[in-house]
Amino acid sequence: MKKSNNIKRILGKLGPLLALIVLSVVLTFASSNFLTINNIMNILRQTAVNGLIASGMLMVLITAGIDLSVGANAVLCACVMGMLLDKFGIANPVILLGACIVTGVCVGFVNGLLLTKLHLPHPFVSTLGMKNVLCGLALFLVSTKTISGFPGAITWLGSASVFKSGSFSGIPIAFLAMLALFVCFHLLLNYTALGRAIYCVGGNPEATRLSGINTDNVLIFVYSLSGFVCAIAGIVIVGRSGVANPSSAISPYDTDAIAACIIGGASFMGGKGTIWGTLIGALIISVIRNGLTLLKAASDVQYMVIGFVIIAAVFIDVTRNRMETKARRLAGK
């Protein structure tokens, strides 16, 4: 029985990676353009934004929370830079980047306060409300205009690549930056007392509180951290597109991030999830979107496919939790 459980645990961890491999093989046969070096780099470039946002979402999900405002927060951060550039003529990269990061962290901090100080039953409602507030604020700051003309230091993170050679487009800097951030998050979650506290809050918040850990401070930190990575994602978005577009606040950044986390092994129940599993989940979402584009699937088909992927991810999460609960119950007999 113990050997069987170990095998199931290993398969559970390798499942997302195997799914990514199978999906890549299928798309390789379906499209001759999929398994090309420049298309792979394009997938990595697409993964950077979702991966960044998903990393913050993972921290929130581990605490059994959720943040539906992440996409709107990233776009708001981009629009704050656009407002400073367009209305005040500020082109200093340090000021623009600083304002962007401060905005993202402040939004996350407010989300944490709404949850901990107003004692709302679940962050779903508060972050959904915050999403709408941020969408409106993004439109207001730039007067519903699309702002362009950002200095190169701002667009560098989202547009630059390294190791360019001939027809090779190079490895995206944004993806490498995302990997560096993932390493930091891995160390935080696995080798610090704060990381253990984050898992404990999601696994058993009452026991965590009784053990002397200030759960409110942990939650505020987690949501603030989510806001921070949203700001970084906002900088990458500006770099990729060259503009700050308030209308993109309605893009499915939040659902893609949630799907990436759940596919990667996180749970809505909290207390579980790894940063590398989230990376695999983000790659799966990017591969699906990229593959559908190469196959020239209509936008409505793409939305439906991603919707089914999200539903499947939630179903897997529910099934996984039921199996684990059943296994614990049988072990206790």
C-alpha positions as CSV (number, residue, x, y, z in Angstrom):
1,M,0.0,0.0,0.0
2,K,2.8,2.4,0.9
3,K,4.6,1.6,-2.4
4,S,1.4,2.2,-4.3
5,N,0.9,5.6,-2.6
6,N,4.5,6.6,-3.4
7,I,3.9,5.7,-7.1
8,K,0.7,7.8,-7.2
9,R,2.5,10.7,-5.5
10,I,5.3,10.6,-8.1
11,L,2.8,10.3,-11.0
12,G,0.8,13.2,-9.5
13,K,3.9,15.4,-9.6
14,L,5.0,14.3,-13.1
15,G,1.5,14.4,-14.5
16,P,1.6,18.1,-15.6
17,L,5.0,17.6,-17.2
18,L,3.8,14.5,-19.1
19,A,0.7,16.4,-20.2
20,L,3.0,19.2,-21.6
21,I,5.1,16.6,-23.5
22,V,2.1,14.9,-25.0
23,L,0.5,18.2,-26.0
24,S,3.8,19.3,-27.6
25,V,4.1,16.0,-29.6
26,V,0.5,16.3,-30.8
27,L,1.0,19.9,-32.0
28,T,4.3,19.0,-33.6
29,F,2.4,16.6,-35.9
30,A,-0.5,19.0,-36.3
31,S,1.6,21.9,-37.4
32,S,5.0,21.9,-39.0
33,N,5.7,25.4,-37.6
34,F,5.3,24.4,-33.9
35,L,8.6,22.7,-33.2
36,T,10.8,25.5,-34.6
37,I,13.3,27.3,-32.4
38,N,11.7,30.7,-33.0
39,N,8.2,29.5,-32.2
40,I,9.6,27.9,-29.0
41,M,11.1,31.3,-28.1
42,N,7.7,32.9,-28.9
43,I,6.0,30.4,-26.4
44,L,8.5,31.4,-23.7
45,R,7.8,35.1,-24.4
46,Q,4.1,34.4,-24.1
47,T,4.7,32.5,-20.9
48,A,6.5,35.3,-19.2
49,V,3.4,37.4,-18.4
50,N,1.2,34.5,-17.3
51,G,4.0,32.9,-15.4
52,L,4.7,36.1,-13.4
53,I,1.1,36.6,-12.6
54,A,0.6,32.9,-11.8
55,S,3.5,33.0,-9.3
56,G,1.7,35.6,-7.2
57,M,-1.5,33.7,-7.6
58,L,0.2,30.5,-6.3
59,M,1.1,32.3,-3.1
60,V,-2.5,33.4,-2.6
61,L,-3.9,29.9,-3.5
62,I,-1.6,28.2,-1.0
63,T,-3.3,30.3,1.7
64,A,-6.6,29.0,0.4
65,G,-7.4,32.5,-1.1
66,I,-7.8,33.8,-4.6
67,D,-7.0,37.1,-6.3
68,L,-9.2,37.9,-9.3
69,S,-7.8,41.4,-9.6
70,V,-4.3,40.3,-10.8
71,G,-4.9,41.0,-14.5
72,A,-6.5,44.4,-13.9
73,N,-3.7,45.3,-11.5
74,A,-1.0,44.5,-14.1
75,V,-2.8,46.7,-16.6
76,L,-3.3,49.5,-14.1
77,C,0.4,49.5,-13.3
78,A,1.1,49.9,-17.0
79,C,-1.5,52.7,-17.3
80,V,0.1,54.5,-14.3
81,M,3.3,54.7,-16.3
82,G,1.3,55.8,-19.3
83,M,-0.4,58.6,-17.4
84,L,2.9,59.9,-16.1
85,L,4.3,59.9,-19.6
86,D,1.3,61.3,-21.4
87,K,-0.1,63.9,-18.9
88,F,3.0,64.9,-17.0
89,G,5.7,64.4,-19.6
90,I,7.7,62.2,-17.2
91,A,10.0,59.9,-19.1
92,N,12.5,59.1,-16.4
93,P,12.6,55.3,-16.2
94,V,13.4,55.2,-12.5
95,I,10.3,57.3,-11.7
96,L,8.1,55.3,-14.1
97,L,9.2,51.9,-12.8
98,G,9.0,53.0,-9.2
99,A,5.5,54.3,-9.7
100,C,4.5,51.0,-11.4
101,I,5.9,48.8,-8.6
102,V,4.4,51.0,-5.8
103,T,1.0,50.9,-7.5
104,G,1.0,47.1,-7.8
105,V,2.1,46.6,-4.2
106,C,-0.4,49.0,-2.8
107,V,-3.2,47.3,-4.7
108,G,-2.1,44.0,-3.3
109,F,-1.8,45.5,0.2
110,V,-5.3,46.8,0.0
111,N,-6.6,43.4,-1.0
112,G,-4.9,41.9,2.0
113,L,-6.4,44.6,4.3
114,L,-9.9,44.0,2.9
115,L,-9.6,40.3,3.7
116,T,-8.0,40.6,7.2
117,K,-9.4,43.8,8.6
118,L,-12.9,43.7,7.2
119,H,-13.1,40.0,8.0
120,L,-14.8,39.2,4.7
121,P,-15.8,35.5,4.4
122,H,-13.7,34.9,1.2
123,P,-11.4,37.1,-1.0
124,F,-13.4,36.1,-4.1
125,V,-15.9,38.9,-3.6
126,S,-13.4,41.6,-2.5
127,T,-10.9,40.9,-5.3
128,L,-13.7,40.6,-7.9
129,G,-14.9,44.1,-6.8
130,M,-11.3,45.3,-6.8
131,K,-10.9,44.0,-10.4
132,N,-13.8,46.2,-11.6
133,V,-12.4,49.2,-9.6
134,L,-9.0,48.8,-11.2
135,C,-10.5,48.4,-14.7
136,G,-12.3,51.7,-14.4
137,L,-9.3,53.4,-12.8
138,A,-7.0,52.3,-15.7
139,L,-9.4,53.8,-18.2
140,F,-9.7,57.0,-16.1
141,L,-6.0,57.5,-15.7
142,V,-5.2,57.6,-19.4
143,S,-8.6,59.0,-20.5
144,T,-9.4,55.7,-22.3
145,K,-6.5,56.3,-24.7
146,T,-3.7,53.9,-25.7
147,I,-0.4,55.4,-24.7
148,S,2.8,54.8,-26.6
149,G,6.3,56.3,-26.8
150,F,7.8,54.7,-23.7
151,P,11.6,55.0,-23.3
152,G,13.7,52.0,-24.2
153,A,14.6,51.3,-20.6
154,I,10.9,50.6,-19.9
155,T,10.2,48.4,-22.9
156,W,13.5,46.5,-22.6
157,L,12.3,43.9,-20.2
158,G,9.4,42.8,-22.4
159,S,11.0,43.2,-25.8
160,A,14.8,42.4,-25.4
161,S,16.4,39.0,-26.1
162,V,19.8,37.5,-25.6
163,F,22.0,35.2,-27.7
164,K,20.5,36.4,-31.0
165,S,22.2,34.8,-34.0
166,G,21.2,35.1,-37.6
167,S,17.5,34.0,-37.9
168,F,17.4,33.0,-34.3
169,S,15.3,35.6,-32.4
170,G,17.1,34.9,-29.1
171,I,16.0,33.9,-25.6
172,P,13.5,36.5,-24.2
173,I,14.8,38.5,-21.3
174,A,11.3,38.5,-19.7
175,F,11.3,34.7,-19.5
176,L,14.8,34.6,-17.9
177,A,13.7,37.3,-15.4
178,M,10.6,35.2,-14.6
179,L,12.9,32.1,-14.0
180,A,15.0,34.2,-11.6
181,L,11.9,35.3,-9.7
182,F,10.7,31.6,-9.6
183,V,14.0,30.6,-8.0
184,C,13.5,33.3,-5.3
185,F,10.0,32.1,-4.7
186,H,11.2,28.5,-4.5
187,L,13.7,29.4,-1.8
188,L,11.1,31.5,0.0
189,L,8.5,28.7,0.1
190,N,10.9,25.8,0.9
191,Y,13.7,27.3,3.0
192,T,12.3,30.1,5.2
193,A,10.0,30.3,8.2
194,L,7.8,32.6,6.3
195,G,7.4,30.1,3.5
196,R,6.4,27.4,6.0
197,A,3.9,29.9,7.5
198,I,2.3,30.5,4.1
199,Y,1.7,26.7,3.7
200,C,0.5,26.4,7.3
201,V,-2.1,29.3,6.9
202,G,-3.6,27.4,3.9
203,G,-3.4,24.0,5.5
204,N,-4.9,24.8,8.9
205,P,-5.3,28.5,9.7
206,E,-6.7,28.0,13.2
207,A,-3.8,25.8,14.3
208,T,-1.4,28.3,12.7
209,R,-2.9,31.1,14.7
210,L,-2.7,29.1,17.9
211,S,0.9,28.3,17.3
212,G,1.7,32.0,17.5
213,I,1.9,32.9,13.8
214,N,0.2,36.2,12.9
215,T,-2.0,34.9,10.1
216,D,-3.2,38.4,9.2
217,N,0.4,39.6,8.5
218,V,1.1,36.5,6.4
219,L,-2.0,37.1,4.3
220,I,-1.3,40.8,3.8
221,F,2.3,39.9,2.8
222,V,1.0,37.3,0.3
223,Y,-1.4,39.6,-1.4
224,S,1.2,42.4,-1.5
225,L,3.6,40.0,-3.1
226,S,1.0,39.1,-5.7
227,G,0.6,42.9,-6.4
228,F,4.4,43.2,-6.8
229,V,4.6,40.5,-9.5
230,C,1.6,42.0,-11.2
231,A,3.6,45.3,-11.5
232,I,6.5,43.3,-13.0
233,A,4.0,41.7,-15.4
234,G,2.7,45.2,-16.3
235,I,6.2,46.3,-17.3
236,V,6.6,43.2,-19.5
237,I,3.2,43.9,-21.1
238,V,4.3,47.4,-22.0
239,G,7.5,46.0,-23.4
240,R,5.8,43.4,-25.5
241,S,3.2,45.7,-27.0
242,G,5.0,49.0,-26.8
243,V,1.8,50.6,-25.4
244,A,-0.3,50.9,-22.2
245,N,-3.7,49.8,-23.3
246,P,-6.4,50.2,-20.5
247,S,-8.8,48.0,-22.6
248,S,-6.6,45.0,-22.0
249,A,-7.7,44.9,-18.4
250,I,-10.5,42.6,-19.4
251,S,-8.0,40.1,-20.9
252,P,-8.2,36.7,-19.1
253,Y,-4.9,37.1,-17.2
254,D,-6.6,36.0,-13.9
255,T,-8.2,32.9,-15.3
256,D,-5.0,31.9,-17.1
257,A,-3.0,32.3,-13.9
258,I,-5.5,30.3,-11.9
259,A,-5.5,27.5,-14.5
260,A,-1.7,27.4,-14.5
261,C,-1.6,27.0,-10.8
262,I,-4.2,24.3,-10.6
263,I,-2.8,22.4,-13.5
264,G,0.6,22.6,-11.8
265,G,-0.7,21.0,-8.6
266,A,-2.0,23.8,-6.4
267,S,-5.5,23.6,-4.8
268,F,-8.3,25.9,-4.1
269,M,-8.4,24.2,-0.6
270,G,-4.9,25.7,0.1
271,G,-1.8,24.3,1.7
272,K,-0.3,22.8,-1.5
273,G,1.4,23.8,-4.7
274,T,4.9,24.4,-6.0
275,I,6.4,27.1,-8.1
276,W,7.9,24.7,-10.6
277,G,4.5,23.0,-11.0
278,T,3.1,26.4,-11.7
279,L,5.7,27.0,-14.4
280,I,4.7,23.8,-16.2
281,G,1.0,24.9,-15.9
282,A,1.9,28.3,-17.4
283,L,3.8,26.6,-20.3
284,I,0.8,24.3,-21.0
285,I,-1.6,27.3,-21.3
286,S,0.9,29.1,-23.6
287,V,1.4,26.0,-25.7
288,I,-2.4,25.6,-26.1
289,R,-2.8,29.2,-27.1
290,N,0.1,29.1,-29.5
291,G,-1.0,25.8,-31.0
292,L,-4.5,27.1,-31.6
293,T,-3.1,30.2,-33.3
294,L,-0.8,28.1,-35.6
295,L,-3.8,25.9,-36.5
296,K,-5.7,29.1,-37.4
297,A,-8.5,28.4,-34.9
298,A,-11.1,31.2,-34.7
299,S,-11.0,33.3,-31.5
300,D,-14.3,31.9,-30.3
301,V,-12.9,28.4,-30.5
302,Q,-9.8,29.5,-28.6
303,Y,-11.9,30.9,-25.8
304,M,-13.9,27.7,-25.6
305,V,-10.9,25.5,-25.5
306,I,-9.2,27.5,-22.8
307,G,-12.6,27.5,-20.9
308,F,-12.7,23.7,-21.1
309,V,-9.1,23.5,-19.9
310,I,-10.0,25.7,-16.8
311,I,-13.0,23.5,-16.1
312,A,-10.9,20.4,-16.4
313,A,-8.3,21.9,-14.1
314,V,-10.9,22.5,-11.4
315,F,-12.3,19.0,-11.9
316,I,-8.8,17.6,-11.4
317,D,-8.4,19.6,-8.3
318,V,-11.7,18.5,-6.8
319,T,-11.0,14.8,-7.7
320,R,-7.5,15.0,-6.3
321,N,-8.8,16.4,-3.0
322,R,-11.5,13.7,-2.8
323,M,-8.9,11.0,-3.3
324,E,-6.6,12.4,-0.7
325,T,-9.4,12.7,1.8
326,K,-10.5,9.1,1.1
327,A,-6.9,7.9,1.5
328,R,-6.5,9.7,4.9
329,R,-9.8,8.2,6.0
330,L,-8.8,4.7,5.1
331,A,-5.4,5.2,6.7
332,G,-7.1,6.2,10.0
333,K,-9.1,3.0,10.1
